[in-house]
Amino acid sequence: MVEISNEVKKLFEEKEGPAFIATVDGGGKPNVVSKGSLKVLDDEHLWYIESAGKKTYENLKKNPHVAVALASQEKMGAYQLRGKAELVTEGRLYEQAVKRMEEISSKLGVSLPKPIAAIRIKVDEIYSILPGPMGGERFANMHAHVI
Ligand SMILES: Cc1cc2nc3c(=O)[nH]c(=O)nc-3n(C[C@H](O)[C@H](O)[C@H](O)COP(=O)(O)O)c2cc1C
């Protein structure tokens, strides 16, 4: 088990801009997009609201492996989290996604469509992607519990 460290959680909260998620299609072709709703769910999982339902979503149906990147020059923090995604289209997490979309809709004064799914990602590796010698080092070994 990999526990998401407090430093990683803090960066998700404090960074400017979205995180990025990479997926792979059936032929091995990579795809990377920004997901502003991508956040920490709990000590072991990330999650985001899928509202597009296009390449990323289709890729996840065939291959659940993902890599997520977040980086902040201002906070001098940068991580890559790898894991496996689960598509959630009903139940508590999906309802949480619906609620969050409704809040965003009323904040923006627009009517956004219902989420296609909530995507829950079980994290199994965390790396630093800072510039310099720390970059590429497996962060989980130094800052999280690996059982
Ligand atoms: C700043 C920003 C934040 C975004 N956040 C989300 C998001 O939270 N959920 C989502 O489904 N799409 C989000 N998108 C849209 C995706 O980046 C992308 O357009 C969508 O997944 C379709 O691309 P794909 O076919 O490669 O998946 C966001 C785009 C931008 C520019």
The ligand as an ORCA input file, in Angstrom:
! r2SCAN-3c Opt
* xyz 0 1
  C      -8.219     24.015    -17.039
  C      -8.962     22.809    -17.513
  C      -9.571     21.972    -16.583
  C     -10.276     20.830    -17.007
  N     -10.883     20.028    -16.076
  C     -11.595     18.953    -16.485
  C     -12.231     18.095    -15.524
  O     -12.151     18.288    -14.310
  N     -12.966     17.035    -15.997
  C     -13.072     16.763    -17.350
  O     -13.714     15.775    -17.701
  N     -12.456     17.539    -18.257
  C     -11.715     18.609    -17.870
  N     -11.064     19.386    -18.802
  C     -11.154     18.994    -20.233
  C     -10.031     17.981    -20.607
  O      -8.768     18.607    -20.494
  C     -10.191     17.460    -22.068
  O     -10.590     18.506    -22.912
  C     -11.182     16.307    -22.158
  O     -10.819     15.228    -21.313
  C     -11.266     15.764    -23.615
  O     -10.015     15.304    -24.031
  P      -9.761     13.732    -24.283
  O     -10.609     13.330    -25.450
  O      -8.287     13.631    -24.609
  O     -10.138     13.024    -23.015
  C     -10.371     20.532    -18.401
  C      -9.732     21.371    -19.316
  C      -9.055     22.482    -18.886
  C      -8.406     23.380    -19.908
*
